[in-house]
Amino acid sequence: MKKSRRKFTSEFKSKVALEALKERYSLSELAERFELHPNQISQWKQEFLEKSKDVFDKKSPKPKEEHVDLDKLYAKIGKLEVEWDYLKKNLKKLDLLG
């Protein structure tokens, strides 16, 4: 029977990485405590350290995804305004709108 992969939240990963950085417990102890392989903890710890320098980088650009979503929203607003004007105009013609 095939074992399904576990998915971990970023909060859990950062918690484990921080515990590993504190070095209060060995990787083996942490692995047993969190039911993980020690290599996984080492990998998360390394990734945490690599990405931590970006926290203080003031020049880091915002993710491009936010701009795409914003453009889609503005397009949707424009479309809805056109539809609203069309409906308002036709309702006035039918004397249904005061």
C-alpha positions as CSV (number, residue, x, y, z in Angstrom):
1,M,0.0,0.0,0.0
2,K,1.3,3.4,-1.0
3,K,2.0,5.9,1.8
4,S,0.6,9.4,1.2
5,R,3.0,12.3,1.7
6,R,2.4,14.5,4.7
7,K,2.0,18.3,4.2
8,F,3.3,20.7,6.8
9,T,2.3,24.3,7.3
10,S,4.8,27.0,7.1
11,E,4.1,27.8,10.8
12,F,5.0,24.2,11.8
13,K,8.2,24.2,9.6
14,S,9.3,27.5,11.2
15,K,8.6,26.2,14.7
16,V,10.7,23.1,14.0
17,A,13.5,25.2,12.4
18,L,13.6,27.6,15.4
19,E,13.8,24.7,17.8
20,A,16.7,23.3,15.8
21,L,18.4,26.7,15.8
22,K,18.1,26.9,19.6
23,E,20.2,23.7,19.9
24,R,18.6,22.8,23.2
25,Y,17.9,19.3,21.8
26,S,19.8,17.2,19.3
27,L,18.4,16.6,15.9
28,S,17.5,13.0,16.9
29,E,15.5,14.2,19.8
30,L,13.7,16.8,17.8
31,A,13.0,14.2,15.0
32,E,11.5,11.9,17.6
33,R,9.5,14.7,19.2
34,F,8.0,16.0,15.9
35,E,7.9,12.6,14.2
36,L,10.2,13.7,11.4
37,H,13.4,12.5,9.8
38,P,16.5,14.4,11.1
39,N,17.4,15.3,7.5
40,Q,14.1,17.0,7.1
41,I,14.7,19.2,10.1
42,S,18.2,20.1,8.8
43,Q,16.7,21.0,5.4
44,W,14.1,23.3,7.0
45,K,16.7,24.8,9.3
46,Q,18.9,25.6,6.3
47,E,16.0,27.0,4.3
48,F,15.0,29.2,7.3
49,L,18.5,30.6,7.6
50,E,18.7,31.3,3.8
51,K,15.4,33.2,3.7
52,S,15.9,35.0,7.0
53,K,18.1,37.6,5.4
54,D,15.2,38.8,3.2
55,V,13.3,39.9,6.3
56,F,15.5,43.0,6.7
57,D,15.8,43.8,3.0
58,K,14.0,47.0,2.4
59,K,14.4,46.8,-1.4
60,S,12.6,43.4,-1.8
61,P,9.9,43.8,-4.4
62,K,6.4,42.8,-3.7
63,P,5.3,39.6,-5.3
64,K,4.1,40.0,-8.8
65,E,1.0,38.0,-8.1
66,E,-0.5,40.9,-6.1
67,H,-0.3,43.1,-9.2
68,V,-2.0,40.5,-11.4
69,D,-4.9,40.1,-9.0
70,L,-5.2,43.9,-8.7
71,D,-5.4,44.2,-12.5
72,K,-8.1,41.5,-12.6
73,L,-10.1,43.3,-10.0
74,Y,-9.9,46.7,-11.8
75,A,-11.0,45.0,-15.0
76,K,-14.0,43.4,-13.2
77,I,-15.0,46.8,-11.7
78,G,-14.9,48.3,-15.2
79,K,-17.1,45.6,-16.6
80,L,-19.6,45.9,-13.8
81,E,-19.8,49.7,-14.2
82,V,-20.6,49.2,-17.9
83,E,-23.2,46.6,-17.1
84,W,-24.7,48.9,-14.5
85,D,-24.9,51.9,-16.8
86,Y,-26.5,49.7,-19.5
87,L,-29.2,48.4,-17.1
88,K,-29.9,51.8,-15.7
89,K,-30.3,53.3,-19.2
90,N,-32.7,50.5,-20.3
91,L,-34.7,50.7,-17.1
92,K,-35.2,54.4,-17.6
93,K,-36.5,53.7,-21.1
94,L,-39.0,51.3,-19.7
95,D,-40.0,53.8,-17.0
96,L,-39.1,51.3,-14.3
97,L,-36.5,53.5,-12.7
98,G,-37.6,56.9,-11.3
